[in-house]
Amino acid sequence: MSPIIDADAHVSIPENLVEGRMVPKPAGRGPGTPRGFTPRGAPKDHYLDNIQGRLQDMDLEGVEVQVLYPDLVLVDPEIQDRELAGAMARAFNDYAAERCRDAGGRLKRVAVIALQDKAGTADELERAIKDLDCCGAVIAPFFGERMLSHPDFEMFFQRANGLKAAIAVHGVTGVYSMPWQDLFYNTFAAHMVAMPVAYMVALTALFDGDMFEKYPNIRFAFLEGGCGWAPYWVHRLDEHLKSRKPGHTPASQFVHDGRIFFGCEPGEYHIPHVIEELGDGCLLYSSDYPHGDSKWPHTVRMIREVPGVSESTQRKILGANAARFYGLIENG
Protein backbone atom coordinates (compact mmCIF):
# COMPACT_ATOMS: atom_id res chain seq x y z
CA MET A 1 0.00 0.00 0.00
CA SER A 2 1.27 3.48 -0.86
CA PRO A 3 2.26 5.62 2.13
CA ILE A 4 -0.14 8.42 3.03
CA ILE A 5 1.45 11.78 2.19
CA ASP A 6 -0.08 14.99 3.49
CA ALA A 7 0.70 17.34 0.60
CA ASP A 8 -0.06 20.58 2.44
CA ALA A 9 0.55 20.83 6.18
CA HIS A 10 1.73 23.98 7.91
CA VAL A 11 4.23 25.56 10.23
CA SER A 12 2.51 28.48 11.91
CA ILE A 13 4.08 31.92 12.00
CA PRO A 14 3.00 34.37 14.74
CA GLU A 15 1.44 37.68 13.76
CA ASN A 16 4.15 40.09 12.71
CA LEU A 17 4.77 43.77 12.11
CA VAL A 18 6.49 43.86 8.71
CA GLU A 19 7.61 47.19 7.26
CA GLY A 20 5.07 49.00 9.42
CA ARG A 21 2.17 46.70 8.45
CA MET A 22 0.55 44.19 10.76
CA VAL A 23 0.52 40.84 8.95
CA PRO A 24 -2.05 39.43 8.59
CA LYS A 25 -4.12 42.59 8.25
CA PRO A 26 -6.48 42.77 11.26
CA ALA A 27 -9.06 45.10 9.67
CA GLY A 28 -9.81 47.23 6.62
CA ARG A 29 -10.02 46.12 2.99
CA GLY A 30 -9.41 42.41 2.56
CA PRO A 31 -8.67 41.54 6.21
CA GLY A 32 -7.16 38.30 7.44
CA THR A 33 -8.49 36.09 10.19
CA PRO A 34 -9.58 38.09 13.25
CA ARG A 35 -7.02 36.42 15.53
CA GLY A 36 -4.23 36.09 13.00
CA PHE A 37 -2.52 32.79 12.27
CA THR A 38 -1.68 31.89 15.86
CA PRO A 39 -3.26 28.44 16.24
CA ARG A 40 -5.43 27.30 19.10
CA GLY A 41 -6.64 23.89 20.11
CA ALA A 42 -5.55 20.30 20.16
CA PRO A 43 -2.64 19.88 17.68
CA LYS A 44 0.59 19.26 19.57
CA ASP A 45 2.93 21.17 17.26
CA HIS A 46 2.46 24.58 15.69
CA TYR A 47 5.91 26.10 15.21
CA LEU A 48 8.14 23.02 14.78
CA ASP A 49 8.97 23.30 18.47
CA ASN A 50 7.42 19.89 19.28
CA ILE A 51 8.53 17.54 16.54
CA GLN A 52 7.68 14.38 18.45
CA GLY A 53 4.21 15.77 19.15
CA ARG A 54 3.68 16.44 15.44
CA LEU A 55 4.76 12.90 14.58
CA GLN A 56 2.33 11.55 17.19
CA ASP A 57 -0.46 13.61 15.63
CA MET A 58 0.45 12.22 12.21
CA ASP A 59 0.32 8.69 13.61
CA LEU A 60 -3.27 9.26 14.77
CA GLU A 61 -4.28 9.54 11.12
CA GLY A 62 -1.80 7.07 9.68
CA VAL A 63 0.08 9.82 7.83
CA GLU A 64 3.59 8.71 6.95
CA VAL A 65 4.90 12.02 5.53
CA GLN A 66 3.91 15.66 5.84
CA VAL A 67 5.09 18.29 3.37
CA LEU A 68 5.45 21.50 5.35
CA TYR A 69 4.46 25.00 4.27
CA PRO A 70 4.92 28.11 6.39
CA ASP A 71 1.98 30.36 6.96
CA LEU A 72 2.40 32.64 4.01
CA VAL A 73 3.67 35.75 5.78
CA LEU A 74 7.06 34.66 4.49
CA VAL A 75 6.17 34.92 0.81
CA ASP A 76 4.36 38.25 1.13
CA PRO A 77 4.92 39.96 -2.24
CA GLU A 78 4.28 43.35 -0.67
CA ILE A 79 7.54 43.27 1.30
CA GLN A 80 9.34 46.10 -0.46
CA ASP A 81 12.84 45.50 0.88
CA ARG A 82 14.16 42.75 -1.38
CA GLU A 83 17.08 41.95 0.89
CA LEU A 84 14.71 41.60 3.85
CA ALA A 85 12.41 39.30 1.88
CA GLY A 86 15.32 37.13 0.80
CA ALA A 87 16.78 37.02 4.31
CA MET A 88 13.43 35.96 5.78
CA ALA A 89 13.14 33.15 3.25
CA ARG A 90 16.66 31.86 3.89
CA ALA A 91 16.20 32.04 7.65
CA PHE A 92 13.01 30.00 7.55
CA ASN A 93 14.48 27.42 5.18
CA ASP A 94 17.43 26.94 7.53
CA TYR A 95 15.20 26.80 10.61
CA ALA A 96 12.85 24.21 9.13
CA ALA A 97 15.72 22.02 7.93
CA GLU A 98 17.33 22.09 11.36
CA ARG A 99 14.11 21.32 13.23
CA CYS A 100 13.14 18.44 10.93
CA ARG A 101 16.56 16.79 10.84
CA ASP A 102 15.66 14.17 13.45
CA ALA A 103 12.17 13.37 12.13
CA GLY A 104 13.29 10.24 10.30
CA GLY A 105 12.46 11.66 6.87
CA ARG A 106 8.78 12.05 7.74
CA LEU A 107 8.76 15.87 7.58
CA LYS A 108 9.50 17.13 4.08
CA ARG A 109 9.65 20.82 3.27
CA VAL A 110 9.11 23.20 0.39
CA ALA A 111 11.52 26.08 0.06
CA VAL A 112 10.27 29.56 0.85
CA ILE A 113 11.16 31.72 -2.14
CA ALA A 114 10.96 35.53 -2.22
CA LEU A 115 10.47 36.32 -5.90
CA GLN A 116 11.04 40.03 -5.29
CA ASP A 117 14.65 39.12 -4.43
CA LYS A 118 15.46 38.84 -8.13
CA ALA A 119 19.20 38.44 -7.69
CA GLY A 120 19.12 35.72 -5.04
CA THR A 121 15.95 33.75 -5.56
CA ALA A 122 17.26 31.22 -8.08
CA ASP A 123 20.33 30.52 -5.95
CA GLU A 124 18.16 30.05 -2.87
CA LEU A 125 15.98 27.56 -4.72
CA GLU A 126 19.03 25.51 -5.71
CA ARG A 127 20.51 25.71 -2.21
CA ALA A 128 17.24 24.64 -0.62
CA ILE A 129 16.77 21.65 -2.92
CA LYS A 130 20.39 20.46 -3.08
CA ASP A 131 21.68 21.33 0.39
CA LEU A 132 18.54 21.40 2.57
CA ASP A 133 16.68 18.52 0.88
CA CYS A 134 13.57 20.54 0.06
CA CYS A 135 11.17 18.78 -2.30
CA GLY A 136 9.93 21.90 -4.08
CA ALA A 137 9.21 25.58 -3.55
CA VAL A 138 6.21 27.73 -2.65
CA ILE A 139 5.37 31.06 -4.28
CA ALA A 140 2.45 33.50 -4.18
CA PRO A 141 -0.06 33.49 -7.07
CA PHE A 142 1.16 36.88 -8.34
CA PHE A 143 3.28 39.81 -7.24
CA GLY A 144 1.34 43.05 -7.34
CA GLU A 145 0.70 43.75 -11.01
CA ARG A 146 3.30 41.20 -12.11
CA MET A 147 1.94 37.81 -13.08
CA LEU A 148 4.05 34.67 -12.74
CA SER A 149 4.84 34.92 -16.45
CA HIS A 150 6.51 38.32 -15.97
CA PRO A 151 10.10 38.59 -17.32
CA ASP A 152 11.35 39.48 -13.82
CA PHE A 153 10.83 35.86 -12.79
CA GLU A 154 12.48 34.17 -15.77
CA MET A 155 15.74 33.48 -13.94
CA PHE A 156 13.88 31.70 -11.16
CA PHE A 157 11.80 29.54 -13.47
CA GLN A 158 14.82 28.69 -15.64
CA ARG A 159 16.62 27.41 -12.57
CA ALA A 160 13.50 25.56 -11.41
CA ASN A 161 13.25 23.91 -14.80
CA GLY A 162 16.86 22.78 -14.63
CA LEU A 163 16.21 21.30 -11.19
CA LYS A 164 12.94 19.65 -12.35
CA ALA A 165 11.33 21.34 -9.37
CA ALA A 166 7.82 21.09 -8.00
CA ILE A 167 6.38 24.62 -7.67
CA ALA A 168 3.41 25.09 -5.36
CA VAL A 169 1.23 28.16 -5.76
CA HIS A 170 -0.28 28.90 -2.36
CA GLY A 171 -2.30 31.99 -1.51
CA VAL A 172 -3.33 33.43 1.83
CA THR A 173 -6.10 35.75 2.97
CA GLY A 174 -5.38 39.21 4.34
CA VAL A 175 -1.59 39.34 3.98
CA TYR A 176 -1.19 41.17 0.67
CA SER A 177 -3.56 43.05 -1.60
CA MET A 178 -5.73 41.16 -4.08
CA PRO A 179 -8.21 43.18 -6.16
CA TRP A 180 -11.19 40.87 -5.51
CA GLN A 181 -10.37 40.23 -1.85
CA ASP A 182 -9.99 43.95 -1.26
CA LEU A 183 -13.58 44.62 -2.33
CA PHE A 184 -14.65 43.38 1.10
CA TYR A 185 -14.15 44.58 4.65
CA ASN A 186 -14.80 41.33 6.51
CA THR A 187 -12.97 38.02 6.76
CA PHE A 188 -15.94 35.94 5.61
CA ALA A 189 -16.14 37.54 2.18
CA ALA A 190 -12.39 38.09 1.75
CA HIS A 191 -11.66 34.45 2.57
CA MET A 192 -14.41 33.24 0.23
CA VAL A 193 -12.77 34.75 -2.84
CA ALA A 194 -9.08 35.03 -1.95
CA MET A 195 -7.62 31.68 -2.95
CA PRO A 196 -9.79 30.26 -5.73
CA VAL A 197 -9.89 33.49 -7.73
CA ALA A 198 -6.14 34.03 -7.27
CA TYR A 199 -5.51 30.55 -8.63
CA MET A 200 -7.68 31.13 -11.68
CA VAL A 201 -5.62 34.25 -12.39
CA ALA A 202 -2.30 32.49 -11.78
CA LEU A 203 -3.16 29.48 -13.95
CA THR A 204 -4.28 31.79 -16.73
CA ALA A 205 -0.98 33.66 -16.51
CA LEU A 206 0.97 30.42 -16.89
CA PHE A 207 -0.81 29.70 -20.16
CA ASP A 208 -0.73 33.30 -21.30
CA GLY A 209 3.05 33.20 -20.94
CA ASP A 210 3.45 29.71 -22.50
CA MET A 211 5.14 28.65 -19.27
CA PHE A 212 4.47 24.94 -19.71
CA GLU A 213 6.24 24.94 -23.06
CA LYS A 214 9.12 27.15 -21.89
CA TYR A 215 9.73 25.10 -18.77
CA PRO A 216 8.82 21.48 -19.60
CA ASN A 217 10.32 20.04 -16.41
CA ILE A 218 8.31 22.08 -13.88
CA ARG A 219 5.22 20.69 -12.17
CA PHE A 220 2.74 23.17 -10.66
CA ALA A 221 0.21 22.67 -7.85
CA PHE A 222 -2.50 24.98 -6.53
CA LEU A 223 -3.14 24.39 -2.85
CA GLU A 224 -5.73 25.21 -0.17
CA GLY A 225 -8.36 26.48 -2.58
CA GLY A 226 -10.28 23.24 -2.98
CA CYS A 227 -10.60 21.45 -6.30
CA GLY A 228 -14.16 22.20 -7.40
CA TRP A 229 -13.13 25.21 -9.48
CA ALA A 230 -10.56 23.24 -11.46
CA PRO A 231 -12.69 21.46 -14.12
CA TYR A 232 -14.57 24.63 -15.02
CA TRP A 233 -11.43 26.73 -15.34
CA VAL A 234 -9.34 24.10 -17.13
CA HIS A 235 -12.05 23.55 -19.74
CA ARG A 236 -12.53 27.29 -20.13
CA LEU A 237 -8.79 27.56 -20.79
CA ASP A 238 -9.09 24.75 -23.35
CA GLU A 239 -11.75 26.67 -25.27
CA HIS A 240 -9.78 29.91 -25.25
CA LEU A 241 -6.55 28.19 -26.26
CA LYS A 242 -8.26 26.70 -29.31
CA SER A 243 -9.04 30.13 -30.72
CA ARG A 244 -5.82 31.76 -29.53
CA LYS A 245 -3.40 29.24 -30.98
CA PRO A 246 -4.77 26.36 -33.06
CA GLY A 247 -2.87 23.19 -32.29
CA HIS A 248 -1.82 24.44 -28.86
CA THR A 249 -1.66 21.73 -26.19
CA PRO A 250 -4.87 21.94 -24.17
CA ALA A 251 -4.70 22.79 -20.49
CA SER A 252 -6.49 19.52 -19.75
CA GLN A 253 -3.67 17.61 -21.44
CA PHE A 254 -1.11 19.16 -19.10
CA VAL A 255 -3.30 18.02 -16.18
CA HIS A 256 -3.41 14.46 -17.51
CA ASP A 257 0.35 14.56 -18.15
CA GLY A 258 1.12 15.29 -14.49
CA ARG A 259 2.15 18.91 -14.95
CA ILE A 260 -0.76 20.46 -13.00
CA PHE A 261 -2.12 19.35 -9.61
CA PHE A 262 -4.80 20.63 -7.25
CA GLY A 263 -5.14 20.29 -3.49
CA CYS A 264 -8.40 18.78 -2.30
CA GLU A 265 -10.08 19.34 1.03
CA PRO A 266 -11.13 16.45 3.31
CA GLY A 267 -14.69 15.49 2.50
CA GLU A 268 -14.91 17.84 -0.48
CA TYR A 269 -17.96 16.69 -2.43
CA HIS A 270 -16.52 17.97 -5.73
CA ILE A 271 -13.89 15.22 -5.78
CA PRO A 272 -15.86 12.68 -7.89
CA HIS A 273 -16.71 15.38 -10.46
CA VAL A 274 -13.06 16.44 -10.71
CA ILE A 275 -12.03 12.81 -11.20
CA GLU A 276 -14.64 12.37 -13.94
CA GLU A 277 -13.54 15.54 -15.75
CA LEU A 278 -9.77 15.61 -15.17
CA GLY A 279 -8.81 12.11 -14.04
CA ASP A 280 -7.64 10.83 -10.67
CA GLY A 281 -3.96 11.71 -11.06
CA CYS A 282 -4.18 15.44 -10.28
CA LEU A 283 -5.58 15.58 -6.73
CA LEU A 284 -3.44 16.00 -3.61
CA TYR A 285 -4.72 15.22 -0.11
CA SER A 286 -4.13 18.22 2.16
CA SER A 287 -4.83 18.23 5.91
CA ASP A 288 -4.13 21.92 6.63
CA TYR A 289 -2.73 20.78 10.01
CA PRO A 290 -2.46 22.52 12.52
CA HIS A 291 -4.76 25.37 11.46
CA GLY A 292 -7.90 25.96 13.49
CA ASP A 293 -10.17 25.13 10.54
CA SER A 294 -8.34 21.87 9.77
CA LYS A 295 -10.45 18.72 10.18
CA TRP A 296 -7.55 16.94 11.92
CA PRO A 297 -7.59 14.18 13.20
CA HIS A 298 -10.31 13.11 10.76
CA THR A 299 -8.87 14.26 7.43
CA VAL A 300 -7.79 10.86 6.07
CA ARG A 301 -11.07 9.26 7.05
CA MET A 302 -13.02 12.06 5.36
CA ILE A 303 -11.13 11.51 2.09
CA ARG A 304 -11.86 7.79 2.26
CA GLU A 305 -15.54 8.41 2.94
CA VAL A 306 -16.20 10.58 -0.14
CA PRO A 307 -18.87 8.60 -2.02
CA GLY A 308 -18.02 7.07 -5.38
CA VAL A 309 -14.22 7.08 -5.06
CA SER A 310 -12.57 3.69 -5.60
CA GLU A 311 -9.85 2.32 -3.34
CA SER A 312 -7.26 2.62 -6.09
CA THR A 313 -8.15 6.29 -6.58
CA GLN A 314 -8.08 6.87 -2.83
CA ARG A 315 -4.50 5.58 -2.79
CA LYS A 316 -3.56 8.05 -5.50
CA ILE A 317 -5.17 11.00 -3.73
CA LEU A 318 -3.77 10.05 -0.32
CA GLY A 319 -0.20 9.50 -1.43
CA ALA A 320 0.81 8.39 -4.90
CA ASN A 321 -0.09 11.70 -6.58
CA ALA A 322 1.90 13.66 -4.01
CA ALA A 323 4.86 11.35 -4.55
CA ARG A 324 4.69 12.18 -8.27
CA PHE A 325 4.30 15.91 -7.75
CA TYR A 326 7.09 16.29 -5.21
CA GLY A 327 9.33 13.67 -6.80
CA LEU A 328 9.45 11.69 -3.55
CA ILE A 329 9.17 8.30 -5.25
CA GLU A 330 10.41 7.70 -8.76
CA ASN A 331 7.39 7.02 -10.96
CA GLY A 332 5.27 7.12 -7.78
C-alpha positions as CSV (number, residue, x, y, z in Angstrom):
1,M,0.0,0.0,0.0
2,S,1.3,3.5,-0.9
3,P,2.3,5.6,2.1
4,I,-0.1,8.4,3.0
5,I,1.4,11.8,2.2
6,D,-0.1,15.0,3.5
7,A,0.7,17.3,0.6
8,D,-0.1,20.6,2.4
9,A,0.5,20.8,6.2
10,H,1.7,24.0,7.9
11,V,4.2,25.6,10.2
12,S,2.5,28.5,11.9
13,I,4.1,31.9,12.0
14,P,3.0,34.4,14.7
15,E,1.4,37.7,13.8
16,N,4.1,40.1,12.7
17,L,4.8,43.8,12.1
18,V,6.5,43.9,8.7
19,E,7.6,47.2,7.3
20,G,5.1,49.0,9.4
21,R,2.2,46.7,8.4
22,M,0.5,44.2,10.8
23,V,0.5,40.8,9.0
24,P,-2.1,39.4,8.6
25,K,-4.1,42.6,8.2
26,P,-6.5,42.8,11.3
27,A,-9.1,45.1,9.7
28,G,-9.8,47.2,6.6
29,R,-10.0,46.1,3.0
30,G,-9.4,42.4,2.6
31,P,-8.7,41.5,6.2
32,G,-7.2,38.3,7.4
33,T,-8.5,36.1,10.2
34,P,-9.6,38.1,13.2
35,R,-7.0,36.4,15.5
36,G,-4.2,36.1,13.0
37,F,-2.5,32.8,12.3
38,T,-1.7,31.9,15.9
39,P,-3.3,28.4,16.2
40,R,-5.4,27.3,19.1
41,G,-6.6,23.9,20.1
42,A,-5.6,20.3,20.2
43,P,-2.6,19.9,17.7
44,K,0.6,19.3,19.6
45,D,2.9,21.2,17.3
46,H,2.5,24.6,15.7
47,Y,5.9,26.1,15.2
48,L,8.1,23.0,14.8
49,D,9.0,23.3,18.5
50,N,7.4,19.9,19.3
51,I,8.5,17.5,16.5
52,Q,7.7,14.4,18.4
53,G,4.2,15.8,19.2
54,R,3.7,16.4,15.4
55,L,4.8,12.9,14.6
56,Q,2.3,11.5,17.2
57,D,-0.5,13.6,15.6
58,M,0.4,12.2,12.2
59,D,0.3,8.7,13.6
60,L,-3.3,9.3,14.8
61,E,-4.3,9.5,11.1
62,G,-1.8,7.1,9.7
63,V,0.1,9.8,7.8
64,E,3.6,8.7,6.9
65,V,4.9,12.0,5.5
66,Q,3.9,15.7,5.8
67,V,5.1,18.3,3.4
68,L,5.4,21.5,5.3
69,Y,4.5,25.0,4.3
70,P,4.9,28.1,6.4
71,D,2.0,30.4,7.0
72,L,2.4,32.6,4.0
73,V,3.7,35.8,5.8
74,L,7.1,34.7,4.5
75,V,6.2,34.9,0.8
76,D,4.4,38.2,1.1
77,P,4.9,40.0,-2.2
78,E,4.3,43.3,-0.7
79,I,7.5,43.3,1.3
80,Q,9.3,46.1,-0.5
81,D,12.8,45.5,0.9
82,R,14.2,42.8,-1.4
83,E,17.1,42.0,0.9
84,L,14.7,41.6,3.8
85,A,12.4,39.3,1.9
86,G,15.3,37.1,0.8
87,A,16.8,37.0,4.3
88,M,13.4,36.0,5.8
89,A,13.1,33.2,3.2
90,R,16.7,31.9,3.9
91,A,16.2,32.0,7.6
92,F,13.0,30.0,7.6
93,N,14.5,27.4,5.2
94,D,17.4,26.9,7.5
95,Y,15.2,26.8,10.6
96,A,12.8,24.2,9.1
97,A,15.7,22.0,7.9
98,E,17.3,22.1,11.4
99,R,14.1,21.3,13.2
100,C,13.1,18.4,10.9
101,R,16.6,16.8,10.8
102,D,15.7,14.2,13.4
103,A,12.2,13.4,12.1
104,G,13.3,10.2,10.3
105,G,12.5,11.7,6.9
106,R,8.8,12.1,7.7
107,L,8.8,15.9,7.6
108,K,9.5,17.1,4.1
109,R,9.7,20.8,3.3
110,V,9.1,23.2,0.4
111,A,11.5,26.1,0.1
112,V,10.3,29.6,0.9
113,I,11.2,31.7,-2.1
114,A,11.0,35.5,-2.2
115,L,10.5,36.3,-5.9
116,Q,11.0,40.0,-5.3
117,D,14.7,39.1,-4.4
118,K,15.5,38.8,-8.1
119,A,19.2,38.4,-7.7
120,G,19.1,35.7,-5.0
121,T,15.9,33.8,-5.6
122,A,17.3,31.2,-8.1
123,D,20.3,30.5,-6.0
124,E,18.2,30.1,-2.9
125,L,16.0,27.6,-4.7
126,E,19.0,25.5,-5.7
127,R,20.5,25.7,-2.2
128,A,17.2,24.6,-0.6
129,I,16.8,21.7,-2.9
130,K,20.4,20.5,-3.1
131,D,21.7,21.3,0.4
132,L,18.5,21.4,2.6
133,D,16.7,18.5,0.9
134,C,13.6,20.5,0.1
135,C,11.2,18.8,-2.3
136,G,9.9,21.9,-4.1
137,A,9.2,25.6,-3.6
138,V,6.2,27.7,-2.7
139,I,5.4,31.1,-4.3
140,A,2.5,33.5,-4.2
141,P,-0.1,33.5,-7.1
142,F,1.2,36.9,-8.3
143,F,3.3,39.8,-7.2
144,G,1.3,43.1,-7.3
145,E,0.7,43.8,-11.0
146,R,3.3,41.2,-12.1
147,M,1.9,37.8,-13.1
148,L,4.1,34.7,-12.7
149,S,4.8,34.9,-16.5
150,H,6.5,38.3,-16.0
151,P,10.1,38.6,-17.3
152,D,11.3,39.5,-13.8
153,F,10.8,35.9,-12.8
154,E,12.5,34.2,-15.8
155,M,15.7,33.5,-13.9
156,F,13.9,31.7,-11.2
157,F,11.8,29.5,-13.5
158,Q,14.8,28.7,-15.6
159,R,16.6,27.4,-12.6
160,A,13.5,25.6,-11.4
161,N,13.2,23.9,-14.8
162,G,16.9,22.8,-14.6
163,L,16.2,21.3,-11.2
164,K,12.9,19.7,-12.3
165,A,11.3,21.3,-9.4
166,A,7.8,21.1,-8.0
167,I,6.4,24.6,-7.7
168,A,3.4,25.1,-5.4
169,V,1.2,28.2,-5.8
170,H,-0.3,28.9,-2.4
171,G,-2.3,32.0,-1.5
172,V,-3.3,33.4,1.8
173,T,-6.1,35.7,3.0
174,G,-5.4,39.2,4.3
175,V,-1.6,39.3,4.0
176,Y,-1.2,41.2,0.7
177,S,-3.6,43.0,-1.6
178,M,-5.7,41.2,-4.1
179,P,-8.2,43.2,-6.2
180,W,-11.2,40.9,-5.5
181,Q,-10.4,40.2,-1.9
182,D,-10.0,43.9,-1.3
183,L,-13.6,44.6,-2.3
184,F,-14.6,43.4,1.1
185,Y,-14.1,44.6,4.7
186,N,-14.8,41.3,6.5
187,T,-13.0,38.0,6.8
188,F,-15.9,35.9,5.6
189,A,-16.1,37.5,2.2
190,A,-12.4,38.1,1.8
191,H,-11.7,34.5,2.6
192,M,-14.4,33.2,0.2
193,V,-12.8,34.8,-2.8
194,A,-9.1,35.0,-1.9
195,M,-7.6,31.7,-3.0
196,P,-9.8,30.3,-5.7
197,V,-9.9,33.5,-7.7
198,A,-6.1,34.0,-7.3
199,Y,-5.5,30.5,-8.6
200,M,-7.7,31.1,-11.7
201,V,-5.6,34.3,-12.4
202,A,-2.3,32.5,-11.8
203,L,-3.2,29.5,-13.9
204,T,-4.3,31.8,-16.7
205,A,-1.0,33.7,-16.5
206,L,1.0,30.4,-16.9
207,F,-0.8,29.7,-20.2
208,D,-0.7,33.3,-21.3
209,G,3.0,33.2,-20.9
210,D,3.5,29.7,-22.5
211,M,5.1,28.6,-19.3
212,F,4.5,24.9,-19.7
213,E,6.2,24.9,-23.1
214,K,9.1,27.2,-21.9
215,Y,9.7,25.1,-18.8
216,P,8.8,21.5,-19.6
217,N,10.3,20.0,-16.4
218,I,8.3,22.1,-13.9
219,R,5.2,20.7,-12.2
220,F,2.7,23.2,-10.7
221,A,0.2,22.7,-7.9
222,F,-2.5,25.0,-6.5
223,L,-3.1,24.4,-2.8
224,E,-5.7,25.2,-0.2
225,G,-8.4,26.5,-2.6
226,G,-10.3,23.2,-3.0
227,C,-10.6,21.5,-6.3
228,G,-14.2,22.2,-7.4
229,W,-13.1,25.2,-9.5
230,A,-10.6,23.2,-11.5
231,P,-12.7,21.5,-14.1
232,Y,-14.6,24.6,-15.0
233,W,-11.4,26.7,-15.3
234,V,-9.3,24.1,-17.1
235,H,-12.1,23.5,-19.7
236,R,-12.5,27.3,-20.1
237,L,-8.8,27.6,-20.8
238,D,-9.1,24.7,-23.4
239,E,-11.7,26.7,-25.3
240,H,-9.8,29.9,-25.2
241,L,-6.5,28.2,-26.3
242,K,-8.3,26.7,-29.3
243,S,-9.0,30.1,-30.7
244,R,-5.8,31.8,-29.5
245,K,-3.4,29.2,-31.0
246,P,-4.8,26.4,-33.1
247,G,-2.9,23.2,-32.3
248,H,-1.8,24.4,-28.9
249,T,-1.7,21.7,-26.2
250,P,-4.9,21.9,-24.2
251,A,-4.7,22.8,-20.5
252,S,-6.5,19.5,-19.7
253,Q,-3.7,17.6,-21.4
254,F,-1.1,19.2,-19.1
255,V,-3.3,18.0,-16.2
256,H,-3.4,14.5,-17.5
257,D,0.3,14.6,-18.2
258,G,1.1,15.3,-14.5
259,R,2.2,18.9,-14.9
260,I,-0.8,20.5,-13.0
261,F,-2.1,19.3,-9.6
262,F,-4.8,20.6,-7.3
263,G,-5.1,20.3,-3.5
264,C,-8.4,18.8,-2.3
265,E,-10.1,19.3,1.0
266,P,-11.1,16.5,3.3
267,G,-14.7,15.5,2.5
268,E,-14.9,17.8,-0.5
269,Y,-18.0,16.7,-2.4
270,H,-16.5,18.0,-5.7
271,I,-13.9,15.2,-5.8
272,P,-15.9,12.7,-7.9
273,H,-16.7,15.4,-10.5
274,V,-13.1,16.4,-10.7
275,I,-12.0,12.8,-11.2
276,E,-14.6,12.4,-13.9
277,E,-13.5,15.5,-15.8
278,L,-9.8,15.6,-15.2
279,G,-8.8,12.1,-14.0
280,D,-7.6,10.8,-10.7
281,G,-4.0,11.7,-11.1
282,C,-4.2,15.4,-10.3
283,L,-5.6,15.6,-6.7
284,L,-3.4,16.0,-3.6
285,Y,-4.7,15.2,-0.1
286,S,-4.1,18.2,2.2
287,S,-4.8,18.2,5.9
288,D,-4.1,21.9,6.6
289,Y,-2.7,20.8,10.0
290,P,-2.5,22.5,12.5
291,H,-4.8,25.4,11.5
292,G,-7.9,26.0,13.5
293,D,-10.2,25.1,10.5
294,S,-8.3,21.9,9.8
295,K,-10.5,18.7,10.2
296,W,-7.6,16.9,11.9
297,P,-7.6,14.2,13.2
298,H,-10.3,13.1,10.8
299,T,-8.9,14.3,7.4
300,V,-7.8,10.9,6.1
301,R,-11.1,9.3,7.1
302,M,-13.0,12.1,5.4
303,I,-11.1,11.5,2.1
304,R,-11.9,7.8,2.3
305,E,-15.5,8.4,2.9
306,V,-16.2,10.6,-0.1
307,P,-18.9,8.6,-2.0
308,G,-18.0,7.1,-5.4
309,V,-14.2,7.1,-5.1
310,S,-12.6,3.7,-5.6
311,E,-9.8,2.3,-3.3
312,S,-7.3,2.6,-6.1
313,T,-8.1,6.3,-6.6
314,Q,-8.1,6.9,-2.8
315,R,-4.5,5.6,-2.8
316,K,-3.6,8.1,-5.5
317,I,-5.2,11.0,-3.7
318,L,-3.8,10.0,-0.3
319,G,-0.2,9.5,-1.4
320,A,0.8,8.4,-4.9
321,N,-0.1,11.7,-6.6
322,A,1.9,13.7,-4.0
323,A,4.9,11.3,-4.5
324,R,4.7,12.2,-8.3
325,F,4.3,15.9,-7.8
326,Y,7.1,16.3,-5.2
327,G,9.3,13.7,-6.8
328,L,9.4,11.7,-3.5
329,I,9.2,8.3,-5.2
330,E,10.4,7.7,-8.8
331,N,7.4,7.0,-11.0
332,G,5.3,7.1,-7.8
